[in-house]
Amino acid sequence: MITFNCDNCEMLIELDDDQAGTKHECLSCGDINRVPSPDSVDPEAAATGGPVDRAAKAGYPADFGPETKILQVRRCWFRSRPVRFSVAMLVVVGSLVGVLWSQLGDRSMLWYALFIPLIVAGVGLIAWWWIDRLTASFEITTKRTIMHRGFFSKSSSEVVHDNIRNIQIDQTFLQRLANVGRVGISSSGQDGVEIQVNHLANPNKLREIIDLYRPI
């Protein structure tokens, strides 16, 4: 008989020896726990018969114990839309040069009426991209993947790694060149995609990290 405490609520859990190395949902708090080997609470002790931890072997936080944050990423606008970003920057820089040229040449105020709106539009677009980037983040822990949304108000969606049914990666040709794309995650308990975010850098690497903590 294997006896151990829940990582989250410390509830005592007792399971048969053949459950060693599997994952078990705590009946008290719902947290997902990795079942240790009968002779050791350290799953890394593969040499003594303990289960092999794929995540720890790959150099990431171990797939046991309290939940640990692995990484948190935000949307990468410049790499995902380099042409639009470059055009916006050229509009801003070009308009600033135009305003300076008009001032040094003591030219008509009509030039200001032309360049100032372009500066405002370009800066406004870049500022909107930056704010939109800050309003969403994609977080991976040892137990869950979480999508945070919002700037002043906050909302989040999460999927427990053990319940993930499918991870979908979508990339256009240009996104493949820039190594960015859309990540969609669906679980076995829901229809459709529960977490979906575009413009993430290294999407295939994110999937590889999540797969290390899935029972596959």
Secondary structure, 3 states (H helix, E strand, C coil): CEEEECCCCCCEEEECHHHCCCEEECCCCCCEEECCECCECCCCCHHHCCCCCHHHHCCCCCCCCCCCEEEEECCCHHHHCHHHHHHHHHHHHHHHHHHHHHHHCCCCHHHHHHHHHHHHHHHHHHHHHHHHHHCEEEEEECCEEEEEECCCCCEEEEEEHHHEEEEEEECCHHHHHHCEEEEEEEECCCCCCCEEEEEEECHHHHHHHHHCCCCC
